[in-house]
């Protein structure tokens, strides 16, 4: 069973803001506990993107393979990208990398791929893996038309797989007024329909690579609640 010092940042789909939310949490950690290294794992990546960004912004001395133990060239679902290269998904490698990070770091962020229903293998989805590894989960929902339905469907899948779903984080992938935000992704209605609390909303970030901007965005979230055992972390 995975220790509660790990947290899965899951999403309802691709390009919903998992990387933004993960970056906000990393930036807050480094600004608050700069002398305590943070664990980060994106078990699989298809195509250039997140792992390179994380290394550049936050972990310049960390090898890419420590962030993403299995990488594929084609920007497709992992089982499809692996098949193009005549390879298979190595679940054992992902697990041992995660277990090592849990033992080494006081907090480990795990960024999921796609949505909770996205395939990791031909038999397992992100939700299946999160359940098997007993990972606490926060769900990132984009502020856009259709956000309510996406939230309801993904929470239903989380319940079906018996995930420890801690809450929902709304993310604005584009500039949006507060009125439109409430029309597209009303936090109160999403909470009522899903019975899962909306923890906060990340506004549109015009400078998503600026550490100060990311740290400021963290004030929208209950960071103290998301980080486990802060007394131990701070020592």
C-alpha positions as a printed Julia matrix, in Angstrom:
235×3 Matrix{Float64}:
   0.0    0.0     0.0
   1.27   3.46   -0.91
   1.99   5.9     1.88
  -0.28   8.92    2.19
   2.71  11.15    1.41
   1.83  10.66   -2.27
  -0.89  12.51   -4.17
  -2.15  11.81   -7.68
  -3.07  14.86   -9.77
  -5.68  13.41  -12.1
  -7.79  15.11  -14.75
 -11.02  14.72  -16.62
  -9.2   14.7   -19.99
  -6.02  15.85  -21.7
  -5.08  19.55  -21.6
  -7.29  20.36  -18.62
  -4.57  21.74  -16.35
  -2.95  18.81  -14.52
   0.49  20.23  -15.32
  -0.55  23.7   -14.15
  -1.9   22.39  -10.85
   1.15  20.19  -10.34
   3.43  23.16  -11.07
   1.52  25.34   -8.6
   1.97  22.74   -5.87
   5.68  22.31   -6.65
   6.26  26.08   -6.68
   4.53  26.44   -3.31
   6.58  23.61   -1.83
   9.89  24.99   -3.05
   9.04  28.48   -1.83
   8.02  27.13    1.6
  10.34  24.18    2.13
  13.2   25.08   -0.17
  15.71  22.9     1.64
  13.47  19.82    1.55
  13.43  18.11   -1.88
  10.06  17.12   -3.3
   9.26  13.9    -5.13
   7.68  14.09   -8.59
   6.6   11.29  -10.87
   4.92  11.28  -14.25
   5.1    7.51  -14.82
   4.56   7.64  -18.57
   4.93  10.37  -21.16
   4.2   10.21  -24.85
   5.84  13.0   -26.83
   7.89  15.94  -25.58
   6.25  18.02  -22.88
   5.78  17.88  -19.13
   8.89  16.11  -17.89
  11.11  18.53  -19.8
   9.18  21.47  -18.35
   9.46  20.17  -14.8
  13.18  19.63  -15.17
  13.72  23.11  -16.61
  11.6   24.97  -14.05
  12.07  23.0   -10.85
  14.56  20.13  -11.02
  17.54  21.11  -13.2
  19.76  18.51  -11.53
  17.25  15.65  -11.67
  17.48  13.13  -14.49
  14.46  12.91  -16.77
  14.22   9.17  -16.13
  13.69   9.88  -12.43
  10.65  11.98  -13.34
   9.36   9.76  -16.13
  10.71   6.2   -16.05
   9.13   5.23  -19.36
   8.98   7.57  -22.36
   7.55   7.1   -25.86
   8.03   9.26  -28.94
   4.49   9.31  -30.37
   2.0   11.65  -28.61
  -0.59   8.89  -28.18
  -2.1    6.87  -25.35
   0.75   4.86  -23.77
  -0.32   1.39  -24.96
  -0.63   2.68  -28.53
   2.63   4.65  -28.4
   4.43   1.64  -26.93
   3.1   -0.67  -29.64
   4.49   1.61  -32.35
   7.95   1.1   -30.86
   7.54  -2.64  -30.31
   7.59  -2.14  -26.54
   5.21  -2.77  -23.66
   4.09  -0.79  -20.63
   6.32  -1.57  -17.66
   4.08  -1.33  -14.6
   6.77  -2.77  -12.34
   9.21  -0.02  -13.31
   6.61   2.66  -12.58
   5.8    1.1    -9.21
   9.42   0.73   -8.08
  10.14   4.33   -9.13
   7.17   5.52   -7.11
   8.02   3.37   -4.11
  11.6    4.68   -4.15
  10.34   8.28   -4.27
   7.97   7.65   -1.36
  10.82   6.34    0.74
  13.13   9.21   -0.23
  10.91  12.32   -0.12
   8.45  13.73    2.44
   5.85  14.37   -0.28
   5.48  12.9    -3.76
   3.3   14.35   -6.52
   2.21  11.96   -9.24
   0.82  13.5   -12.43
  -1.64  11.28  -14.26
  -2.05  11.07  -18.01
  -5.21  12.07  -19.85
  -8.36  11.52  -17.8
  -9.19   8.97  -15.13
 -10.55   6.75  -17.9
  -7.46   7.01  -20.09
  -5.72   3.69  -20.78
  -2.39   2.87  -19.18
  -2.39  -0.62  -20.67
  -4.98  -2.46  -22.73
  -6.5   -3.69  -19.48
  -5.98  -0.85  -17.0
  -7.01   2.81  -16.83
  -5.53   5.61  -14.76
  -8.35   5.05  -12.25
  -7.54   1.34  -12.01
  -3.89   2.08  -11.29
  -4.69   4.75   -8.71
  -6.93   2.26   -6.9
  -4.34  -0.53   -7.05
  -1.63   1.75   -5.7
  -3.94   3.31   -3.07
  -3.11   6.83   -4.2
  -5.13   9.74   -2.8
  -6.46  11.76   -5.73
  -7.41  15.31   -6.61
  -9.34  15.79   -9.83
  -8.61  18.75  -12.13
 -11.64  20.01  -14.06
 -11.25  22.71  -16.73
 -13.46  25.79  -16.61
 -15.24  25.47  -19.95
 -18.56  24.43  -21.41
 -19.09  20.8   -20.48
 -17.17  21.04  -17.22
 -20.15  19.93  -15.14
 -20.69  16.75  -17.16
 -16.96  15.97  -17.16
 -16.81  16.33  -13.41
 -19.86  14.14  -12.84
 -18.64  11.4   -15.19
 -15.12  11.28  -13.74
 -16.34  11.3   -10.14
 -18.65   8.41  -11.03
 -15.64   6.48  -12.36
 -13.67   7.35   -9.21
 -16.47   5.93   -7.09
 -16.74   2.83   -9.25
 -13.04   2.11   -8.71
 -13.24   3.13   -5.03
 -10.67   5.9    -5.24
  -9.77   8.1    -2.3
 -10.92  11.26   -4.08
  -9.98  14.2    -1.88
 -11.54  16.98   -3.94
 -11.88  18.83   -7.22
  -9.68  21.69   -8.42
 -11.05  23.94  -11.16
  -8.54  25.34  -13.63
  -8.99  28.16  -16.15
  -7.16  27.25  -19.38
  -8.2   30.57  -20.91
  -9.12  34.05  -19.64
 -12.68  34.05  -18.37
 -14.86  36.47  -16.41
 -16.18  35.5   -13.0
 -19.72  35.51  -14.43
 -18.78  33.13  -17.24
 -16.8   30.98  -14.82
 -19.87  30.54  -12.66
 -21.99  29.71  -15.7
 -19.55  27.14  -17.1
 -18.28  25.55  -13.88
 -20.37  26.54  -10.86
 -18.54  25.15   -7.85
 -21.68  24.83   -5.75
 -23.56  22.83   -8.39
 -20.58  20.58   -9.1
 -20.27  19.87   -5.38
 -23.98  19.14   -5.05
 -24.02  16.79   -8.04
 -20.84  14.91   -7.17
 -20.81  15.18   -3.37
 -17.09  16.01   -3.72
 -15.81  19.39   -2.5
 -14.39  21.92   -4.94
 -11.14  22.88   -3.23
 -10.46  26.0    -5.25
  -9.98  27.55   -8.67
  -6.69  28.24  -10.4
  -7.13  31.41  -12.5
  -5.79  31.73  -16.02
  -2.03  32.19  -15.74
  -0.58  34.43  -18.44
   2.93  33.53  -17.22
   2.67  29.83  -16.34
   6.46  29.42  -16.25
   7.04  32.16  -13.69
   7.66  30.68  -10.2
   6.25  33.77   -8.46
   3.04  33.55  -10.49
   2.7   29.85   -9.7
   3.35  30.42   -5.99
   0.73  33.17   -5.89
  -1.8   30.85   -7.57
  -1.34  28.39   -4.72
  -3.18  30.79   -2.41
  -6.39  29.66   -4.14
  -5.95  26.14   -2.78
  -6.05  24.62    0.74
  -2.36  23.75    0.56
  -2.06  23.03    4.28
  -4.75  20.39    3.9
  -3.24  18.81    0.79
   0.25  18.38    2.25
   0.26  15.43    4.69
   1.79  15.62    8.15
   3.14  19.15    7.82
   4.75  19.07   11.25
   7.02  16.25   10.09
   7.64  17.98    6.76
   8.75  21.21    8.4
  11.35  19.57   10.63
